[in-house]
């Protein structure tokens, strides 16, 4: 399945971005996976682990705009008890935006373990959207970055430059992010023609369990 996605304005904040919210220049696989889950009305991120995605950019690279945006900065404390006045806890910050983003997405569910594959659920969502139970607007990235639409890709949409996996590539994007710890799995890419290295498997990183140190027992000497 190959999809066409049109998003007029969005942002993909870099993992290290703090006050100055820099954006990735291309949609990360982790973000695209979250978008597809939202499209089919799925809340469980583990529901379609194992799905493979290929992501491409249609046309020229999206221009980056830098704007000044008011953002809230605070941490929970006992003194404020969840009350943070805008006058004290908001300040202007720079924010990067991508505009006129057109994306091609290929979905391969052959390695999924789910009973109903993601590719089948996407087909249902596009053919009969009234069968999908979801909430909120359909966004790519942050909640305000609403898309114009998603449909099957047509050749008239334009040529595609695909993200190709390359350990020496200059494009580094997150494939999976743990929202609790902020840690995840990243992959490097370069832009090129479609090939097998375009496929990215969506799955959390395997974390080796560190054995807990056992209590040392002192041997008793017998005299």
Biotite code that builds the C-alpha atoms (Angstrom):
import biotite.structure as struc

atoms = struc.array([
    struc.Atom([0.000, 0.000, 0.000], chain_id="A", res_id=1, res_name="UNK", atom_name="CA", element="C"),
    struc.Atom([1.306, 3.420, -0.969], chain_id="A", res_id=2, res_name="UNK", atom_name="CA", element="C"),
    struc.Atom([-0.236, 6.597, 0.448], chain_id="A", res_id=3, res_name="UNK", atom_name="CA", element="C"),
    struc.Atom([-0.090, 10.288, -0.386], chain_id="A", res_id=4, res_name="UNK", atom_name="CA", element="C"),
    struc.Atom([-0.108, 12.743, 2.515], chain_id="A", res_id=5, res_name="UNK", atom_name="CA", element="C"),
    struc.Atom([-0.443, 16.512, 2.276], chain_id="A", res_id=6, res_name="UNK", atom_name="CA", element="C"),
    struc.Atom([0.397, 18.650, 5.303], chain_id="A", res_id=7, res_name="UNK", atom_name="CA", element="C"),
    struc.Atom([0.478, 22.460, 4.867], chain_id="A", res_id=8, res_name="UNK", atom_name="CA", element="C"),
    struc.Atom([2.391, 23.234, 8.079], chain_id="A", res_id=9, res_name="UNK", atom_name="CA", element="C"),
    struc.Atom([4.065, 21.069, 10.696], chain_id="A", res_id=10, res_name="UNK", atom_name="CA", element="C"),
    struc.Atom([7.121, 20.659, 12.888], chain_id="A", res_id=11, res_name="UNK", atom_name="CA", element="C"),
    struc.Atom([9.139, 17.657, 14.071], chain_id="A", res_id=12, res_name="UNK", atom_name="CA", element="C"),
    struc.Atom([11.080, 18.933, 17.122], chain_id="A", res_id=13, res_name="UNK", atom_name="CA", element="C"),
    struc.Atom([14.544, 17.442, 17.443], chain_id="A", res_id=14, res_name="UNK", atom_name="CA", element="C"),
    struc.Atom([15.151, 15.262, 20.470], chain_id="A", res_id=15, res_name="UNK", atom_name="CA", element="C"),
    struc.Atom([17.761, 17.681, 21.848], chain_id="A", res_id=16, res_name="UNK", atom_name="CA", element="C"),
    struc.Atom([15.702, 20.852, 21.189], chain_id="A", res_id=17, res_name="UNK", atom_name="CA", element="C"),
    struc.Atom([14.966, 22.913, 24.291], chain_id="A", res_id=18, res_name="UNK", atom_name="CA", element="C"),
    struc.Atom([14.280, 26.652, 24.184], chain_id="A", res_id=19, res_name="UNK", atom_name="CA", element="C"),
    struc.Atom([14.944, 26.963, 20.462], chain_id="A", res_id=20, res_name="UNK", atom_name="CA", element="C"),
    struc.Atom([12.686, 24.317, 18.925], chain_id="A", res_id=21, res_name="UNK", atom_name="CA", element="C"),
    struc.Atom([14.579, 23.064, 15.894], chain_id="A", res_id=22, res_name="UNK", atom_name="CA", element="C"),
    struc.Atom([12.788, 20.670, 13.552], chain_id="A", res_id=23, res_name="UNK", atom_name="CA", element="C"),
    struc.Atom([13.874, 17.626, 11.605], chain_id="A", res_id=24, res_name="UNK", atom_name="CA", element="C"),
    struc.Atom([13.737, 18.359, 7.876], chain_id="A", res_id=25, res_name="UNK", atom_name="CA", element="C"),
    struc.Atom([11.935, 15.092, 7.120], chain_id="A", res_id=26, res_name="UNK", atom_name="CA", element="C"),
    struc.Atom([9.090, 13.198, 8.841], chain_id="A", res_id=27, res_name="UNK", atom_name="CA", element="C"),
    struc.Atom([10.573, 10.666, 11.311], chain_id="A", res_id=28, res_name="UNK", atom_name="CA", element="C"),
    struc.Atom([9.365, 7.044, 11.064], chain_id="A", res_id=29, res_name="UNK", atom_name="CA", element="C"),
    struc.Atom([8.174, 7.229, 14.686], chain_id="A", res_id=30, res_name="UNK", atom_name="CA", element="C"),
    struc.Atom([5.958, 10.212, 13.818], chain_id="A", res_id=31, res_name="UNK", atom_name="CA", element="C"),
    struc.Atom([4.585, 8.572, 10.665], chain_id="A", res_id=32, res_name="UNK", atom_name="CA", element="C"),
    struc.Atom([3.767, 5.415, 12.633], chain_id="A", res_id=33, res_name="UNK", atom_name="CA", element="C"),
    struc.Atom([1.886, 7.498, 15.223], chain_id="A", res_id=34, res_name="UNK", atom_name="CA", element="C"),
    struc.Atom([0.009, 9.250, 12.416], chain_id="A", res_id=35, res_name="UNK", atom_name="CA", element="C"),
    struc.Atom([-1.104, 5.910, 10.932], chain_id="A", res_id=36, res_name="UNK", atom_name="CA", element="C"),
    struc.Atom([-2.287, 4.693, 14.333], chain_id="A", res_id=37, res_name="UNK", atom_name="CA", element="C"),
    struc.Atom([-4.299, 7.889, 14.718], chain_id="A", res_id=38, res_name="UNK", atom_name="CA", element="C"),
    struc.Atom([-5.754, 7.402, 11.230], chain_id="A", res_id=39, res_name="UNK", atom_name="CA", element="C"),
    struc.Atom([-7.204, 4.003, 12.156], chain_id="A", res_id=40, res_name="UNK", atom_name="CA", element="C"),
    struc.Atom([-8.226, 5.047, 15.686], chain_id="A", res_id=41, res_name="UNK", atom_name="CA", element="C"),
    struc.Atom([-5.658, 2.955, 17.574], chain_id="A", res_id=42, res_name="UNK", atom_name="CA", element="C"),
    struc.Atom([-4.392, 4.161, 20.987], chain_id="A", res_id=43, res_name="UNK", atom_name="CA", element="C"),
    struc.Atom([-2.007, 1.298, 21.735], chain_id="A", res_id=44, res_name="UNK", atom_name="CA", element="C"),
    struc.Atom([1.421, 1.970, 20.230], chain_id="A", res_id=45, res_name="UNK", atom_name="CA", element="C"),
    struc.Atom([2.327, -1.715, 20.539], chain_id="A", res_id=46, res_name="UNK", atom_name="CA", element="C"),
    struc.Atom([-0.691, -2.855, 18.488], chain_id="A", res_id=47, res_name="UNK", atom_name="CA", element="C"),
    struc.Atom([1.156, -3.007, 15.157], chain_id="A", res_id=48, res_name="UNK", atom_name="CA", element="C"),
    struc.Atom([4.764, -3.493, 16.181], chain_id="A", res_id=49, res_name="UNK", atom_name="CA", element="C"),
    struc.Atom([6.693, -5.114, 13.337], chain_id="A", res_id=50, res_name="UNK", atom_name="CA", element="C"),
    struc.Atom([5.074, -3.111, 10.541], chain_id="A", res_id=51, res_name="UNK", atom_name="CA", element="C"),
    struc.Atom([7.544, -1.822, 7.952], chain_id="A", res_id=52, res_name="UNK", atom_name="CA", element="C"),
    struc.Atom([7.372, 1.711, 6.569], chain_id="A", res_id=53, res_name="UNK", atom_name="CA", element="C"),
    struc.Atom([9.066, 3.445, 3.654], chain_id="A", res_id=54, res_name="UNK", atom_name="CA", element="C"),
    struc.Atom([8.909, 7.254, 3.634], chain_id="A", res_id=55, res_name="UNK", atom_name="CA", element="C"),
    struc.Atom([9.522, 9.562, 0.698], chain_id="A", res_id=56, res_name="UNK", atom_name="CA", element="C"),
    struc.Atom([9.357, 13.273, -0.058], chain_id="A", res_id=57, res_name="UNK", atom_name="CA", element="C"),
    struc.Atom([7.423, 14.481, -3.105], chain_id="A", res_id=58, res_name="UNK", atom_name="CA", element="C"),
    struc.Atom([8.858, 17.477, -4.924], chain_id="A", res_id=59, res_name="UNK", atom_name="CA", element="C"),
    struc.Atom([11.403, 19.821, -3.420], chain_id="A", res_id=60, res_name="UNK", atom_name="CA", element="C"),
    struc.Atom([12.383, 19.814, 0.223], chain_id="A", res_id=61, res_name="UNK", atom_name="CA", element="C"),
    struc.Atom([9.979, 21.797, 2.391], chain_id="A", res_id=62, res_name="UNK", atom_name="CA", element="C"),
    struc.Atom([11.246, 25.281, 3.327], chain_id="A", res_id=63, res_name="UNK", atom_name="CA", element="C"),
    struc.Atom([11.930, 25.987, 6.997], chain_id="A", res_id=64, res_name="UNK", atom_name="CA", element="C"),
    struc.Atom([10.326, 29.042, 8.564], chain_id="A", res_id=65, res_name="UNK", atom_name="CA", element="C"),
    struc.Atom([11.462, 30.481, 11.894], chain_id="A", res_id=66, res_name="UNK", atom_name="CA", element="C"),
    struc.Atom([8.818, 32.160, 13.992], chain_id="A", res_id=67, res_name="UNK", atom_name="CA", element="C"),
    struc.Atom([8.498, 33.570, 17.498], chain_id="A", res_id=68, res_name="UNK", atom_name="CA", element="C"),
    struc.Atom([5.959, 31.701, 19.561], chain_id="A", res_id=69, res_name="UNK", atom_name="CA", element="C"),
    struc.Atom([4.859, 31.997, 23.172], chain_id="A", res_id=70, res_name="UNK", atom_name="CA", element="C"),
    struc.Atom([5.584, 28.827, 25.124], chain_id="A", res_id=71, res_name="UNK", atom_name="CA", element="C"),
    struc.Atom([4.984, 27.768, 28.694], chain_id="A", res_id=72, res_name="UNK", atom_name="CA", element="C"),
    struc.Atom([7.928, 26.741, 30.857], chain_id="A", res_id=73, res_name="UNK", atom_name="CA", element="C"),
    struc.Atom([7.308, 25.243, 34.262], chain_id="A", res_id=74, res_name="UNK", atom_name="CA", element="C"),
    struc.Atom([7.764, 22.226, 36.449], chain_id="A", res_id=75, res_name="UNK", atom_name="CA", element="C"),
    struc.Atom([5.304, 20.906, 38.980], chain_id="A", res_id=76, res_name="UNK", atom_name="CA", element="C"),
    struc.Atom([6.012, 22.122, 42.495], chain_id="A", res_id=77, res_name="UNK", atom_name="CA", element="C"),
    struc.Atom([4.253, 22.051, 45.835], chain_id="A", res_id=78, res_name="UNK", atom_name="CA", element="C"),
    struc.Atom([4.203, 25.857, 45.989], chain_id="A", res_id=79, res_name="UNK", atom_name="CA", element="C"),
    struc.Atom([2.084, 26.342, 42.865], chain_id="A", res_id=80, res_name="UNK", atom_name="CA", element="C"),
    struc.Atom([0.003, 23.172, 43.137], chain_id="A", res_id=81, res_name="UNK", atom_name="CA", element="C"),
    struc.Atom([-0.616, 23.056, 39.398], chain_id="A", res_id=82, res_name="UNK", atom_name="CA", element="C"),
    struc.Atom([-1.392, 26.793, 39.034], chain_id="A", res_id=83, res_name="UNK", atom_name="CA", element="C"),
    struc.Atom([0.970, 28.536, 36.630], chain_id="A", res_id=84, res_name="UNK", atom_name="CA", element="C"),
    struc.Atom([-0.030, 32.118, 35.659], chain_id="A", res_id=85, res_name="UNK", atom_name="CA", element="C"),
    struc.Atom([0.712, 32.974, 32.043], chain_id="A", res_id=86, res_name="UNK", atom_name="CA", element="C"),
    struc.Atom([2.385, 36.232, 33.062], chain_id="A", res_id=87, res_name="UNK", atom_name="CA", element="C"),
    struc.Atom([5.051, 34.371, 35.043], chain_id="A", res_id=88, res_name="UNK", atom_name="CA", element="C"),
    struc.Atom([5.484, 31.067, 33.257], chain_id="A", res_id=89, res_name="UNK", atom_name="CA", element="C"),
    struc.Atom([5.215, 32.002, 29.558], chain_id="A", res_id=90, res_name="UNK", atom_name="CA", element="C"),
    struc.Atom([7.868, 33.579, 27.374], chain_id="A", res_id=91, res_name="UNK", atom_name="CA", element="C"),
    struc.Atom([8.551, 33.961, 23.643], chain_id="A", res_id=92, res_name="UNK", atom_name="CA", element="C"),
    struc.Atom([10.757, 31.349, 21.967], chain_id="A", res_id=93, res_name="UNK", atom_name="CA", element="C"),
    struc.Atom([11.878, 30.647, 18.433], chain_id="A", res_id=94, res_name="UNK", atom_name="CA", element="C"),
    struc.Atom([10.175, 27.743, 16.678], chain_id="A", res_id=95, res_name="UNK", atom_name="CA", element="C"),
    struc.Atom([10.995, 26.166, 13.299], chain_id="A", res_id=96, res_name="UNK", atom_name="CA", element="C"),
    struc.Atom([8.180, 25.103, 10.951], chain_id="A", res_id=97, res_name="UNK", atom_name="CA", element="C"),
    struc.Atom([8.023, 23.052, 7.749], chain_id="A", res_id=98, res_name="UNK", atom_name="CA", element="C"),
    struc.Atom([5.529, 24.230, 5.154], chain_id="A", res_id=99, res_name="UNK", atom_name="CA", element="C"),
    struc.Atom([3.932, 22.607, 2.105], chain_id="A", res_id=100, res_name="UNK", atom_name="CA", element="C"),
    struc.Atom([5.055, 19.090, 3.031], chain_id="A", res_id=101, res_name="UNK", atom_name="CA", element="C"),
    struc.Atom([4.013, 16.283, 0.677], chain_id="A", res_id=102, res_name="UNK", atom_name="CA", element="C"),
    struc.Atom([4.868, 12.761, 1.771], chain_id="A", res_id=103, res_name="UNK", atom_name="CA", element="C"),
    struc.Atom([4.628, 9.315, 0.199], chain_id="A", res_id=104, res_name="UNK", atom_name="CA", element="C"),
    struc.Atom([4.276, 6.372, 2.601], chain_id="A", res_id=105, res_name="UNK", atom_name="CA", element="C"),
    struc.Atom([4.526, 2.673, 1.813], chain_id="A", res_id=106, res_name="UNK", atom_name="CA", element="C"),
    struc.Atom([3.175, 0.217, 4.378], chain_id="A", res_id=107, res_name="UNK", atom_name="CA", element="C"),
    struc.Atom([4.136, -3.469, 4.614], chain_id="A", res_id=108, res_name="UNK", atom_name="CA", element="C"),
    struc.Atom([2.369, -5.593, 7.264], chain_id="A", res_id=109, res_name="UNK", atom_name="CA", element="C"),
    struc.Atom([3.835, -9.001, 6.404], chain_id="A", res_id=110, res_name="UNK", atom_name="CA", element="C"),
    struc.Atom([5.949, -9.088, 9.597], chain_id="A", res_id=111, res_name="UNK", atom_name="CA", element="C"),
    struc.Atom([3.181, -7.979, 11.943], chain_id="A", res_id=112, res_name="UNK", atom_name="CA", element="C"),
    struc.Atom([1.758, -10.304, 14.585], chain_id="A", res_id=113, res_name="UNK", atom_name="CA", element="C"),
    struc.Atom([-1.591, -8.501, 14.929], chain_id="A", res_id=114, res_name="UNK", atom_name="CA", element="C"),
    struc.Atom([-4.727, -10.380, 13.888], chain_id="A", res_id=115, res_name="UNK", atom_name="CA", element="C"),
    struc.Atom([-5.955, -7.495, 11.755], chain_id="A", res_id=116, res_name="UNK", atom_name="CA", element="C"),
    struc.Atom([-2.974, -5.963, 9.975], chain_id="A", res_id=117, res_name="UNK", atom_name="CA", element="C"),
    struc.Atom([-2.359, -2.227, 9.876], chain_id="A", res_id=118, res_name="UNK", atom_name="CA", element="C"),
    struc.Atom([-2.505, -2.166, 6.086], chain_id="A", res_id=119, res_name="UNK", atom_name="CA", element="C"),
    struc.Atom([-6.010, -3.669, 6.235], chain_id="A", res_id=120, res_name="UNK", atom_name="CA", element="C"),
    struc.Atom([-7.161, -1.163, 8.834], chain_id="A", res_id=121, res_name="UNK", atom_name="CA", element="C"),
    struc.Atom([-5.848, 1.716, 6.718], chain_id="A", res_id=122, res_name="UNK", atom_name="CA", element="C"),
    struc.Atom([-7.769, 0.391, 3.700], chain_id="A", res_id=123, res_name="UNK", atom_name="CA", element="C"),
    struc.Atom([-10.955, 0.291, 5.795], chain_id="A", res_id=124, res_name="UNK", atom_name="CA", element="C"),
    struc.Atom([-10.337, 3.818, 7.132], chain_id="A", res_id=125, res_name="UNK", atom_name="CA", element="C"),
    struc.Atom([-9.941, 5.223, 3.610], chain_id="A", res_id=126, res_name="UNK", atom_name="CA", element="C"),
    struc.Atom([-12.833, 3.303, 2.046], chain_id="A", res_id=127, res_name="UNK", atom_name="CA", element="C"),
    struc.Atom([-15.393, 3.576, 4.871], chain_id="A", res_id=128, res_name="UNK", atom_name="CA", element="C"),
    struc.Atom([-14.234, 6.206, 7.397], chain_id="A", res_id=129, res_name="UNK", atom_name="CA", element="C"),
    struc.Atom([-17.569, 5.997, 9.218], chain_id="A", res_id=130, res_name="UNK", atom_name="CA", element="C"),
    struc.Atom([-16.445, 2.628, 10.622], chain_id="A", res_id=131, res_name="UNK", atom_name="CA", element="C"),
    struc.Atom([-13.472, 4.207, 12.411], chain_id="A", res_id=132, res_name="UNK", atom_name="CA", element="C"),
    struc.Atom([-13.848, 5.392, 15.997], chain_id="A", res_id=133, res_name="UNK", atom_name="CA", element="C"),
    struc.Atom([-11.298, 8.099, 16.761], chain_id="A", res_id=134, res_name="UNK", atom_name="CA", element="C"),
    struc.Atom([-11.133, 11.527, 18.410], chain_id="A", res_id=135, res_name="UNK", atom_name="CA", element="C"),
    struc.Atom([-9.509, 14.835, 17.545], chain_id="A", res_id=136, res_name="UNK", atom_name="CA", element="C"),
    struc.Atom([-8.179, 16.118, 14.257], chain_id="A", res_id=137, res_name="UNK", atom_name="CA", element="C"),
    struc.Atom([-5.780, 14.098, 12.127], chain_id="A", res_id=138, res_name="UNK", atom_name="CA", element="C"),
    struc.Atom([-2.315, 15.596, 12.576], chain_id="A", res_id=139, res_name="UNK", atom_name="CA", element="C"),
    struc.Atom([1.225, 14.861, 11.486], chain_id="A", res_id=140, res_name="UNK", atom_name="CA", element="C"),
    struc.Atom([3.450, 15.613, 14.432], chain_id="A", res_id=141, res_name="UNK", atom_name="CA", element="C"),
    struc.Atom([2.066, 17.963, 17.062], chain_id="A", res_id=142, res_name="UNK", atom_name="CA", element="C"),
    struc.Atom([-1.701, 18.277, 17.545], chain_id="A", res_id=143, res_name="UNK", atom_name="CA", element="C"),
    struc.Atom([-1.929, 21.650, 15.781], chain_id="A", res_id=144, res_name="UNK", atom_name="CA", element="C"),
    struc.Atom([-0.260, 20.320, 12.589], chain_id="A", res_id=145, res_name="UNK", atom_name="CA", element="C"),
    struc.Atom([-3.440, 19.134, 10.872], chain_id="A", res_id=146, res_name="UNK", atom_name="CA", element="C"),
    struc.Atom([-3.193, 17.474, 7.465], chain_id="A", res_id=147, res_name="UNK", atom_name="CA", element="C"),
    struc.Atom([-5.148, 18.427, 4.372], chain_id="A", res_id=148, res_name="UNK", atom_name="CA", element="C"),
    struc.Atom([-5.832, 14.793, 3.560], chain_id="A", res_id=149, res_name="UNK", atom_name="CA", element="C"),
    struc.Atom([-4.514, 11.310, 2.976], chain_id="A", res_id=150, res_name="UNK", atom_name="CA", element="C"),
    struc.Atom([-5.312, 8.990, 0.061], chain_id="A", res_id=151, res_name="UNK", atom_name="CA", element="C"),
    struc.Atom([-3.757, 6.454, -2.285], chain_id="A", res_id=152, res_name="UNK", atom_name="CA", element="C"),
    struc.Atom([-0.704, 7.742, -4.155], chain_id="A", res_id=153, res_name="UNK", atom_name="CA", element="C"),
    struc.Atom([-1.057, 8.629, -7.857], chain_id="A", res_id=154, res_name="UNK", atom_name="CA", element="C"),
    struc.Atom([1.757, 8.987, -10.368], chain_id="A", res_id=155, res_name="UNK", atom_name="CA", element="C"),
    struc.Atom([0.502, 12.490, -11.138], chain_id="A", res_id=156, res_name="UNK", atom_name="CA", element="C"),
    struc.Atom([1.392, 13.509, -7.560], chain_id="A", res_id=157, res_name="UNK", atom_name="CA", element="C"),
    struc.Atom([5.038, 13.804, -8.565], chain_id="A", res_id=158, res_name="UNK", atom_name="CA", element="C"),
    struc.Atom([8.391, 12.060, -8.263], chain_id="A", res_id=159, res_name="UNK", atom_name="CA", element="C"),
    struc.Atom([9.484, 10.714, -4.910], chain_id="A", res_id=160, res_name="UNK", atom_name="CA", element="C"),
    struc.Atom([12.827, 10.942, -3.138], chain_id="A", res_id=161, res_name="UNK", atom_name="CA", element="C"),
    struc.Atom([12.921, 8.086, -0.635], chain_id="A", res_id=162, res_name="UNK", atom_name="CA", element="C"),
    struc.Atom([14.663, 7.939, 2.709], chain_id="A", res_id=163, res_name="UNK", atom_name="CA", element="C"),
    struc.Atom([17.236, 5.161, 2.309], chain_id="A", res_id=164, res_name="UNK", atom_name="CA", element="C"),
    struc.Atom([18.871, 3.576, 5.369], chain_id="A", res_id=165, res_name="UNK", atom_name="CA", element="C"),
    struc.Atom([22.573, 4.413, 5.446], chain_id="A", res_id=166, res_name="UNK", atom_name="CA", element="C"),
    struc.Atom([24.729, 4.254, 8.588], chain_id="A", res_id=167, res_name="UNK", atom_name="CA", element="C"),
    struc.Atom([26.876, 7.053, 7.146], chain_id="A", res_id=168, res_name="UNK", atom_name="CA", element="C"),
    struc.Atom([23.936, 9.160, 5.965], chain_id="A", res_id=169, res_name="UNK", atom_name="CA", element="C"),
    struc.Atom([23.587, 12.775, 7.043], chain_id="A", res_id=170, res_name="UNK", atom_name="CA", element="C"),
    struc.Atom([19.881, 12.456, 7.941], chain_id="A", res_id=171, res_name="UNK", atom_name="CA", element="C"),
    struc.Atom([19.293, 11.100, 11.461], chain_id="A", res_id=172, res_name="UNK", atom_name="CA", element="C"),
    struc.Atom([15.684, 10.401, 12.464], chain_id="A", res_id=173, res_name="UNK", atom_name="CA", element="C"),
    struc.Atom([13.999, 8.625, 15.399], chain_id="A", res_id=174, res_name="UNK", atom_name="CA", element="C"),
    struc.Atom([12.372, 5.276, 14.642], chain_id="A", res_id=175, res_name="UNK", atom_name="CA", element="C"),
    struc.Atom([10.982, 4.690, 18.140], chain_id="A", res_id=176, res_name="UNK", atom_name="CA", element="C"),
    struc.Atom([10.787, 7.036, 21.142], chain_id="A", res_id=177, res_name="UNK", atom_name="CA", element="C"),
    struc.Atom([9.954, 6.008, 24.693], chain_id="A", res_id=178, res_name="UNK", atom_name="CA", element="C"),
    struc.Atom([7.734, 8.851, 25.923], chain_id="A", res_id=179, res_name="UNK", atom_name="CA", element="C"),
    struc.Atom([8.444, 8.009, 29.564], chain_id="A", res_id=180, res_name="UNK", atom_name="CA", element="C"),
    struc.Atom([12.239, 8.100, 29.396], chain_id="A", res_id=181, res_name="UNK", atom_name="CA", element="C"),
    struc.Atom([12.865, 10.117, 26.222], chain_id="A", res_id=182, res_name="UNK", atom_name="CA", element="C"),
    struc.Atom([15.195, 7.399, 24.965], chain_id="A", res_id=183, res_name="UNK", atom_name="CA", element="C"),
    struc.Atom([14.700, 5.552, 21.713], chain_id="A", res_id=184, res_name="UNK", atom_name="CA", element="C"),
    struc.Atom([16.140, 4.114, 18.532], chain_id="A", res_id=185, res_name="UNK", atom_name="CA", element="C"),
    struc.Atom([17.529, 6.271, 15.726], chain_id="A", res_id=186, res_name="UNK", atom_name="CA", element="C"),
    struc.Atom([18.472, 5.515, 12.125], chain_id="A", res_id=187, res_name="UNK", atom_name="CA", element="C"),
    struc.Atom([20.557, 7.415, 9.576], chain_id="A", res_id=188, res_name="UNK", atom_name="CA", element="C"),
    struc.Atom([19.333, 7.935, 5.998], chain_id="A", res_id=189, res_name="UNK", atom_name="CA", element="C"),
    struc.Atom([20.130, 9.555, 2.686], chain_id="A", res_id=190, res_name="UNK", atom_name="CA", element="C"),
    struc.Atom([17.753, 10.521, -0.116], chain_id="A", res_id=191, res_name="UNK", atom_name="CA", element="C"),
    struc.Atom([17.626, 8.233, -3.142], chain_id="A", res_id=192, res_name="UNK", atom_name="CA", element="C"),
    struc.Atom([15.564, 5.906, -5.293], chain_id="A", res_id=193, res_name="UNK", atom_name="CA", element="C"),
    struc.Atom([13.353, 3.204, -3.826], chain_id="A", res_id=194, res_name="UNK", atom_name="CA", element="C"),
    struc.Atom([15.145, -0.009, -2.794], chain_id="A", res_id=195, res_name="UNK", atom_name="CA", element="C"),
    struc.Atom([14.989, -2.608, -0.014], chain_id="A", res_id=196, res_name="UNK", atom_name="CA", element="C"),
    struc.Atom([16.964, -0.335, 2.301], chain_id="A", res_id=197, res_name="UNK", atom_name="CA", element="C"),
    struc.Atom([14.043, 2.090, 2.315], chain_id="A", res_id=198, res_name="UNK", atom_name="CA", element="C"),
    struc.Atom([12.066, -0.229, 4.593], chain_id="A", res_id=199, res_name="UNK", atom_name="CA", element="C"),
    struc.Atom([12.199, 0.581, 8.312], chain_id="A", res_id=200, res_name="UNK", atom_name="CA", element="C"),
    struc.Atom([10.828, -1.879, 10.856], chain_id="A", res_id=201, res_name="UNK", atom_name="CA", element="C"),
    struc.Atom([8.854, -0.147, 13.612], chain_id="A", res_id=202, res_name="UNK", atom_name="CA", element="C"),
    struc.Atom([9.626, -1.776, 16.938], chain_id="A", res_id=203, res_name="UNK", atom_name="CA", element="C"),
    struc.Atom([10.972, -0.680, 20.340], chain_id="A", res_id=204, res_name="UNK", atom_name="CA", element="C"),
    struc.Atom([14.676, -1.236, 21.001], chain_id="A", res_id=205, res_name="UNK", atom_name="CA", element="C"),
    struc.Atom([15.634, -4.377, 22.861], chain_id="A", res_id=206, res_name="UNK", atom_name="CA", element="C"),
    struc.Atom([16.965, -3.369, 26.251], chain_id="A", res_id=207, res_name="UNK", atom_name="CA", element="C"),
    struc.Atom([19.138, -5.941, 27.956], chain_id="A", res_id=208, res_name="UNK", atom_name="CA", element="C"),
    struc.Atom([18.144, -6.564, 31.540], chain_id="A", res_id=209, res_name="UNK", atom_name="CA", element="C"),
    struc.Atom([20.860, -5.767, 34.032], chain_id="A", res_id=210, res_name="UNK", atom_name="CA", element="C"),
    struc.Atom([21.028, -8.548, 36.644], chain_id="A", res_id=211, res_name="UNK", atom_name="CA", element="C"),
    struc.Atom([20.492, -7.320, 40.142], chain_id="A", res_id=212, res_name="UNK", atom_name="CA", element="C"),
    struc.Atom([23.463, -7.892, 42.387], chain_id="A", res_id=213, res_name="UNK", atom_name="CA", element="C"),
    struc.Atom([22.764, -10.699, 44.796], chain_id="A", res_id=214, res_name="UNK", atom_name="CA", element="C"),
    struc.Atom([23.610, -10.613, 48.468], chain_id="A", res_id=215, res_name="UNK", atom_name="CA", element="C"),
    struc.Atom([27.024, -12.012, 49.102], chain_id="A", res_id=216, res_name="UNK", atom_name="CA", element="C"),
    struc.Atom([27.108, -14.772, 51.627], chain_id="A", res_id=217, res_name="UNK", atom_name="CA", element="C"),
    struc.Atom([30.067, -15.055, 53.839], chain_id="A", res_id=218, res_name="UNK", atom_name="CA", element="C"),
    struc.Atom([31.265, -18.564, 54.281], chain_id="A", res_id=219, res_name="UNK", atom_name="CA", element="C"),
    struc.Atom([31.418, -19.621, 57.842], chain_id="A", res_id=220, res_name="UNK", atom_name="CA", element="C"),
    struc.Atom([34.648, -21.226, 58.927], chain_id="A", res_id=221, res_name="UNK", atom_name="CA", element="C"),
    struc.Atom([34.418, -24.197, 61.227], chain_id="A", res_id=222, res_name="UNK", atom_name="CA", element="C"),
    struc.Atom([37.154, -24.823, 63.717], chain_id="A", res_id=223, res_name="UNK", atom_name="CA", element="C"),
])
